[in-house]
Amino acid sequence: QVQLVESGGGLVQPGGSLRLSCAASGSIFRFGYMGWYRQAPGKERELVAYITTGGYTHYAESMKGRSTISRDNAKNTLFLQMNSLKPEDTAIYYCTLSQIVWGKGTLVTVSS
């Protein structure tokens, strides 16, 4: 059973940066991609970014130029570096394996 555990969330001021991590236990290579989604209060869960096993990356328009997704295959870990954070980035950020396995999320709050 593959499990995902996110970390790195917290409170940050507008314009600040955060680096989220997602540690996966078990074999993850049978999944097509790893990704980050987020859900703000009262809103639906939305894609932030994903990266395939081959290294192809895709970002939501709102995160292009402000975030970088990467993975360390040796450590089964996914990362999301977010810069120039805005209050509207406030949400719970979830790690996923091909939208089949989900972590419990980590809260990111952008506020002064």
Solvent accessible surface area in square Angstrom, and as a share of the most:
residue,aa,sasa,rsa
1,Q,204,0.91
2,V,11,0.07
3,Q,113,0.50
4,L,10,0.05
5,V,99,0.57
6,E,17,0.08
7,S,59,0.38
8,G,36,0.35
9,G,30,0.29
10,G,30,0.29
11,L,132,0.66
12,V,21,0.12
13,Q,121,0.54
14,P,64,0.40
15,G,55,0.53
16,G,20,0.19
17,S,57,0.37
18,L,32,0.16
19,R,133,0.49
20,L,0,0.00
21,S,28,0.18
22,C,0,0.00
23,A,53,0.41
24,A,12,0.09
25,S,58,0.37
26,G,45,0.43
27,S,73,0.47
28,I,2,0.01
29,F,112,0.47
30,R,180,0.66
31,F,12,0.05
32,G,45,0.43
33,Y,45,0.17
34,M,1,0.01
35,G,0,0.00
36,W,0,0.00
37,Y,26,0.10
38,R,18,0.06
39,Q,64,0.28
40,A,22,0.17
41,P,116,0.73
42,G,91,0.87
43,K,137,0.58
44,E,151,0.68
45,R,92,0.34
46,E,83,0.37
47,L,43,0.22
48,V,0,0.00
49,A,0,0.00
50,Y,53,0.20
51,I,12,0.06
52,T,34,0.20
53,T,62,0.36
54,G,77,0.74
55,G,43,0.41
56,Y,132,0.50
57,T,48,0.28
58,H,70,0.31
59,Y,40,0.15
60,A,22,0.17
61,E,137,0.61
62,S,62,0.40
63,M,0,0.00
64,K,102,0.43
65,G,87,0.84
66,R,31,0.11
67,S,12,0.07
68,T,76,0.44
69,I,6,0.03
70,S,45,0.29
71,R,36,0.13
72,D,44,0.23
73,N,68,0.35
74,A,102,0.79
75,K,150,0.64
76,N,31,0.16
77,T,19,0.11
78,L,0,0.00
79,F,34,0.14
80,L,0,0.00
81,Q,59,0.26
82,M,0,0.00
83,N,59,0.30
84,S,59,0.38
85,L,2,0.01
86,K,85,0.36
87,P,73,0.46
88,E,119,0.53
89,D,0,0.00
90,T,36,0.21
91,A,2,0.02
92,I,65,0.33
93,Y,0,0.00
94,Y,26,0.10
95,C,0,0.00
96,T,0,0.00
97,L,0,0.00
98,S,22,0.14
99,Q,96,0.42
100,I,125,0.63
101,V,30,0.17
102,W,83,0.29
103,G,7,0.07
104,K,190,0.81
105,G,22,0.21
106,T,18,0.11
107,L,105,0.52
108,V,0,0.00
109,T,40,0.23
110,V,4,0.02
111,S,53,0.34
112,S,127,0.82
